[in-house]
Amino acid sequence: MLVACRENGEKISLGEQWKRNELDMCRQKEGFSCPQCGKKVILRLGNKRIWHFAHQKNSGCESEHERESEYHMSGKLQLYEWLKEQSVTAELERYIPECKQRADIAFDWNNKKYAVEFQCSPITVELLAGRTEGYINHGFTPIWLPGGNQIKRTSANCLAMSEFQFLFLRRQGRRWMLPAYCADTRQFILLQHILPISSAKALASFHPISRSELPLPRLLEFPPVANHPFKCWVRELNRQKSNLLHYPGRVQKNFLKELYYKRLNLLMLPPQLGLPVPSSPFIQTPPLLWQTFIYLDHFHDTPKGKVISTVDILQSFLHRVRRRQIKIRRLPLAESGDFRYAIREYLELLVSVSILENVTPQYYRLATPFGIPHTMEGQLQAESAFWNKHGNHIMAHS
């Protein structure tokens, strides 16, 4: 920790400009205590680590168990300095007694209160949701920034994402974004238009920006970015199919088995399966799988003109969730939405590509049965024709 209380009750912050001899004299003259629990803390002025305050062992304070790393402390200081450089009144490690939480940084901006959390170690969805709710209930807008050293870019348009990173997704309009900060490079990393391809991979627009070049308003609201080229999605989708065949896990093996029993080939599924939709992050299972399950349950061998209800589709989807064939995901920073939004968006997308017709808000009619290619050549032609006709529309609405 970087802030402590002096014996007279005043706070001392190591985020300010101190000389070593000044701090050394302070710790010789007086003791320090934790602003959160009130117990004694020790001022450490080492040559290798950032100067900081540390609890004595087994103090029982909640902050003692956070195991704050050098990377975390360094990034927290840099973010504090970044705010001060923009003439923002900020407070390092402010303890908010109303919600019993200590923000890494708290500041006021345009008559709003903000709490910055620079999160460099995994936490549970329950803890993140609880802290977020605590801030909001007491008038603070939380800004969660995962450590940029965890961002793994696999190609120009692709990002490896862990379940921990998915927790930090926040929505701007229909699209998802994730701001991060790297203490090593002193850069913000703005990830925009995030579209999950699998449970651990997503398309994303990647924008590293140095601390000195990013004004605060841009962190609070990202500027819009261009749509992803549909060829990027198709390439990654076909790569995923190949990986499923060669390296299937238990769930994927059962998925492939079900396709086999229905006399279907993974590589020759209709091109309308595995489409990006805006709310897909709410579903941990890849779009290819959960959309194929909807197809198997309601559209495979279904005659043209049949009417299908959204209630039936939702019930069969939840049945597969209970059987652990589909996993849904909780996103604490999303102000609204859940997996049902993704299902509805997919059905509406099928309407836009002329597979379904709207009958009422709760019913759809199968206008054009899904075509099943019988050869790889036929599959490639069908896929090319579908994406060339609808690809730009699909990506613009994802």
Summary of the structure (lengths in Angstrom):
residues: 398
radius of gyration: 25.6
end to end distance: 42.0
largest distance: 85.9
contacts: 1170
relative contact order: 0.08
helix: 39%
strand: 25%
